[in-house]
């Protein structure tokens, strides 16, 4: 399916690893210019080289950005707009993955997941108004279900992202800016969380794997495909939605 993303300009936070890496690659394959960021220069350098080698004709531009630094994050958005002359899509993907029930963990999660998303979107809105662009936030099934990590900031902040994104959808609809959330379930990535759990906590991994009705965890590409579709004009009347990509691991009914 041609999604009409050729020459679109996309910003993705956390585009060097895990789901973010797959999101960047999928947008690039659709012909979009993708600006992505990470906190470390080594990760940005490695990702730039990887994307250039895997998709030679693609335009991927990585920069070092700590999303907890609102001033730096807003400056990055402005720089991207100047370099590419527009912004069509923003994907707020970065998460602290904070799961400890401590004051420090809650503060880190709030600054990363919530304020990192807010600062990025606020900086991008003037440009999205011009392009009638759209916003995608990455939440989690932990934002819907109380899971084994409770109590912790991870699920609570992911739930907040869903609500905030729905607010944006309603307020921005008259300006033809769409806003949606994509909520992954258990996604297996070799160098990600579940890869680490499989190697370091095999019993927990086995327990969580058994809870997946499809008998497997998801692939990051399966999440990325949904993100890119939702960001395209083929989903032009979809806004305010929380699209769950979880292989039916959630027990609740979403209305």
Buried (B, 14 or more C-beta within 10 A) or exposed (E): EEBEBEEBBBBBBBBBBBBBBBBBBBBBBBBBBBBBBBBEEEBBBBBBEBBEEEBEEBBBBBBBBBBBBBEBBBBBBBBBBEEBEBBBBBBBBBBBBBBBEEEEBBBBBBBBBBBBBBBBBEBBBEBBEEBBBBBBBBBBBBBBBEBEBEEBBBBBBBBBBBEBBBEBBEEBEEEBBBBBBBBBBBBBBEEBBBBEBBEEEEEEBEEBBEEBEEEEBBBBBBBBBBBBBBBBBBBEEBBBBBBBBBBEBBEEEEE
